Amino acid sequence: MGKGDLRTRRGKIYNGSYGKTRPGRVKKKEEGAAKGAPRTRK
């Protein structure tokens, strides 16, 4: 439950990733279709 925990908002900010806890920028038409390659852990 800190910087290393990717399930928390702080962990996502530290890792630079997005998800349920930290939604990224939402596009108007392609909300769910904009899935990129999964990020690797540091």
Order of alpha helices (4+ residues) and beta strands (2+ residues): alpha
